[in-house]
């Protein structure tokens, strides 16, 4: 993923998050530190998104969702005691729509909207029992919850 300064963010499968600064030619590696709650939550990175504010959103496998503001990581995890928490810590996709709404595609709990102001996650589609066969954001992502444009009739 390329940021607005032309630098690269690279998610790895077990090696954490890599940042490549094109100006200096140097790499920085961000790894999970179990003793630091402001570190990245998992070293298995599945998806990346840079939002319109320039924040980096990181979807992880069994680590939930992270947000990096350039200084620290904020972790969002599933909590059985909190119905407004992330429903599944296996985040497959992250999408920001035209209105700035974040949509989180999870492996087993489907599509979830995230209200950044309140910190509340809300499922927008009925959940089928059992695991999801494919990630929610496929070729038909606009059709998942009826987002596809309606046909115009003449």
ChimeraX attribute file (.defattr): number of C-alpha atoms within 10 A of each C-alpha:
attribute: neighborCount
match mode: 1-to-1
recipient: residues
	/A:1	14
	/A:2	13
	/A:3	14
	/A:4	8
	/A:5	9
	/A:6	12
	/A:7	14
	/A:8	16
	/A:9	21
	/A:10	16
	/A:11	22
	/A:12	15
	/A:13	13
	/A:14	13
	/A:15	16
	/A:16	19
	/A:17	22
	/A:18	16
	/A:19	17
	/A:20	17
	/A:21	15
	/A:22	12
	/A:23	9
	/A:24	7
	/A:25	8
	/A:26	9
	/A:27	13
	/A:28	11
	/A:29	12
	/A:30	16
	/A:31	17
	/A:32	19
	/A:33	13
	/A:34	11
	/A:35	7
	/A:36	10
	/A:37	13
	/A:38	16
	/A:39	18
	/A:40	28
	/A:41	28
	/A:42	26
	/A:43	21
	/A:44	22
	/A:45	27
	/A:46	17
	/A:47	21
	/A:48	23
	/A:49	21
	/A:50	20
	/A:51	17
	/A:52	10
	/A:53	8
	/A:54	13
	/A:55	14
	/A:56	19
	/A:57	22
	/A:58	29
	/A:59	29
	/A:60	28
	/A:61	22
	/A:62	17
	/A:63	23
	/A:64	24
	/A:65	31
	/A:66	24
	/A:67	19
	/A:68	18
	/A:69	13
	/A:70	9
	/A:71	7
	/A:72	13
	/A:73	20
	/A:74	16
	/A:75	19
	/A:76	18
	/A:77	17
	/A:78	19
	/A:79	13
	/A:80	10
	/A:81	7
	/A:82	10
	/A:83	12
	/A:84	16
	/A:85	18
	/A:86	27
	/A:87	24
	/A:88	23
	/A:89	22
	/A:90	23
	/A:91	29
	/A:92	27
	/A:93	23
	/A:94	24
	/A:95	19
	/A:96	16
	/A:97	9
	/A:98	8
	/A:99	6
	/A:100	13
	/A:101	14
	/A:102	20
	/A:103	21
	/A:104	28
	/A:105	24
	/A:106	27
	/A:107	20
	/A:108	22
	/A:109	24
	/A:110	25
	/A:111	28
	/A:112	22
	/A:113	20
	/A:114	20
	/A:115	14
	/A:116	11
	/A:117	6
	/A:118	8
	/A:119	12
	/A:120	15
	/A:121	21
	/A:122	18
	/A:123	17
	/A:124	13
	/A:125	14
	/A:126	10
	/A:127	13
	/A:128	10
	/A:129	8
	/A:130	8
	/A:131	11
	/A:132	14
	/A:133	8
	/A:134	12
	/A:135	16
	/A:136	21
	/A:137	20
	/A:138	11
	/A:139	7
	/A:140	10
	/A:141	15
	/A:142	12
	/A:143	12
	/A:144	15
	/A:145	11
	/A:146	10
	/A:147	10
	/A:148	11
	/A:149	8
	/A:150	7
	/A:151	6
	/A:152	5
	/A:153	4
	/A:154	3
